[in-house]
Amino acid sequence: MKWKPDWTDIAENLLIGLLAVAAAAIFIVFCVCVWKDVTTERTIIMRDGSQSYACSISDISQTPYDCKPIEDTK
């Protein structure tokens, strides 16, 4: 008796493998993006007249972003 491959099982296994690889790739890209922001981000203080702002900068882009006013404590 000659063995015949079951193409539906083969296709199902390939699809499961492809989905597992795609999920792993998405997870790795997400982790790298989060790691980049965490490891390269620094906080600086900027002044505009009498108001001070805490801003974030990164090694990749020196443009300040996410600036928030600093409140005086009394």
N, C-alpha and C positions, 0 to 999 in steps of 0.2 A: 504494500500500500504506500503510495507516494504522499508525502507531507505537503499540504497546501497552507500557505500563510493566511491568517485571519486578518484581512486588511482593516476591518473596523477596530479591532483591538490595537493594531499597530498605530492607526491614526489617533485613537484615543490616548495612547501612551505618549505619542509625540506632542499632542496638544497639551497634556498635563505638564510635560517637561518644558515646553515653550512658555507656558504660563508661569511656572516656577522661576525660570530664568528672567522673565520680564519683571516679576515681582521683586526679585533680588536686585535687578538693575535699578528699578525705581527707588528702592530702599537705599541703595548706595548713593545715588544722585542726591536724594534728600539729606542723607547724613553729611555728604561733602558740602552741600550748600549751608547747612546749619553750622558745621565746623568752621567754614570760612568766615561767617559772620562773628562767631564767638572768638576765634583766635586773632582776628585782625582788627577788631573794633576797640577804639579808645574813646574816652570822654575828655573833652576840652571845655574850658570856660571862655566864653566870648563876652565882651562888654560893649554896650551901645549906650553911651552917655552914663546915666546912673543905674541902668538896668543891666543885670548879668544873666547870661543864658548858659545852660549846660547843653553842649552839642556832642554828637557822636561823629567820629571820623574813622576811616579804615585805611590800612596800608594800600589798598587797591585804588581807592578814590579819596583824595584829600579834601573833597568838598564836604563841609559840615552838613549834617542832616539830623532830623529828629530833635530840633532845638526846643528846650523848655525853659521858661523863665525860672530864675532862682528866687524864692521868697526869702525876705529877711526874717530872722527869728528875733523875737523880742522877749 
